[in-house]
């Protein structure tokens, strides 16, 4: 397992990894998550369980045997993290290393969302999709690197959030946000640039 790189740990769909150009082992990704949550044992535990489950969850189409072997781990992950800790972070979600979960309670991240490296997500945050007129799930947001999301923020739809963005608490983001912007409000608008 130590020879896995970020591409293998984060994404097994052959697309470009969010942490482009870097090759980190599974343990280096874990260390970055642990450092980001150094005073938050709940965040450390959730992300350790997420990374382990993610290895198996992303193999459903490419290695059915490995996926099946990891089924008990994925079930325990879902029971513990989603039902007990109330953090909906599906195991197949594409998340870069160094994610910080500040008070992760009531956090909901759609399994098709992409979250870059060194991001911060706070409690009561939703990163999800819009439902299409056909009733199917629409595309989900893509967050760049070092995005800081305030509590109770809602980020919806087929949008891109740039690198080094700050999203204020209680914001509803439904449009693309450029790099280094600070956004707030409902609907969110750019307040200034960093």
N, C-alpha and C positions, 0 to 999 in steps of 0.2 A: 503494500500500500504506500510506502514512503516514496516510491518512484512516480506516483501520480502527479501530474502538473495541474495547474489551475484549470486549464481547458477540460481536463478529465473530471476534475472535482466539480466544477461549476456547470459546464455545459457539455452534453454528449451528442449534440445535434449537428456537429460539424460546422456551426457558424462561428464567427469571430467572437472570442471571449471578451467580456467587458473589460477585463484587466489586460488590455492588448499589449503584446510585446514582452510580457513577463511570464516566466515559468517558475511557479512556486510548487513545492511539494505539498502534499496533503497536510503534513505537520506544520509547515510554514503558514499555511492558510489558517489553521487552528490557532497558532501562536498570535497571528495578527488579530483574530477575533478576540482572543483572550486579553491581549493588550488593550484593545479598544474598550473592553468591558471590565477593566482591572478592579474596579470597586463595585462591580455588579455581578455577584455570583449567579443570580437568576439568568442574566443575559449570557454569561459564559456557558452555563448548562444548556440553555436552549440552543445556542449556536453550535456547541459540540454535538448535540443530538441531531441538529439539522444537517451538519456536514456529513455525519455518518449515514444518516438516512438518504441524503442526496446521492451518495455514491450508488446506492441500490435503485432508487426511484428513477434515475435517468437512464437506467439500463433496460427498461421494459422492452424497447424495440430492438436493441442491439445485442443484448445478452440475456435472454429469457431465464436461463438457469441462475445467473447471478441475481437477477431481480427476484426470482422466486425464493432463493436462499435468504434474501434480505427482507422478505415479507414480514416476519415476526418483529424485526427491528422497526420497520416502517409503521406497523400497527401500534407498537408501544410508543413510538414517537408521537403519532397522531393523538393517541389517548392522553398521554402526559402533557404535551405542549398545547394542543388545541382544546381539549376538554377540561383539563385541570388548571393549566396556567392561563387559559383564554388568549392564546396567541395563535392566530391563524397564519402560519407561515408554511405553505405546502412544501413538501420535501423536494419536489422537482423544480421549484422556482430558481431562476438564474440570479444568484447573488454573489457579488464580488467579495474579496477578503476584507477584513477589518470592519465589518458591520457593527455598529454600536446600537444596542437596544436600551434606550433610557425608559425605564418604567414600562416595559413591553406590554402590559395588560391592555386588552381590547385592541390589539394591533391586527389588522387584516391586510394581507398582501395576496393579490391574485396570483395564481400559479403561472400565468403567462407574462407577468410583469418582469422587468429586468432592473436590477439594482446594482449600481457600480461599486467601486472600491471605496472603503473608508467613509461610508455614509452613516448618518445618525437618524434613527427612526424613534419617535416618542409615542407614548400611550395614546390610545383612541385614534390612531391614524389609519386611514383606508387608502390603499393603492389598488385600484380596481378598474374594471372595464365598464363600458356602456353596453346595455342589452340592445341588440339589433332589432329592427321591426319584425324579423322572422322569429324572434324569441331566442336566438342563439347568442352566445357570448361574443362580444366584439373584441377588438384589439385592446391590449393593456399598455400602460405607460412604460417608458424607459427612463430611468434615472441615471445621470452621469456619475462621475466620481466626486466624492466629498460633498454630497448634497446633505444639507441639514434640514430635516423636516420637523416643524414644531408640532406640539400635541394637538389632537383633534383636527388635523388637516385632512383634506380629501383630495386625492389626485386621481382623476378619471379619464379614461379613453385613450385613443391612439395619439398620445402626445410624447414629446421628448423634453426632458428636463436637463439642462446643460450641466457642465462641471462647475463646482464651487458655488452652487446656488443655495440660498437660504429661503425656506418657505415658512412664513409666519404661522403661529398657532391659530387654528380655526379657519385657515384659508381653504378655499375651494378652487383647485387648479384644473382648468379644462382646456387650456391652450398651451402651446409650446412656451418654454422659458429659456432664454439665451444664457450662455455662460456668465457666471459672476453676478447674476441678478439677485436682488432681494425682493421677494414678492409677498403680498399680504392682501387679505380682503376676500369678499365673496361677491362676484368672482374675483380671483386674484389678479392683481395688476402690479406692474413693476414700480417699486418705490424708489429705488436707486441701484447703483452698481457698486460692487465691492472693489 
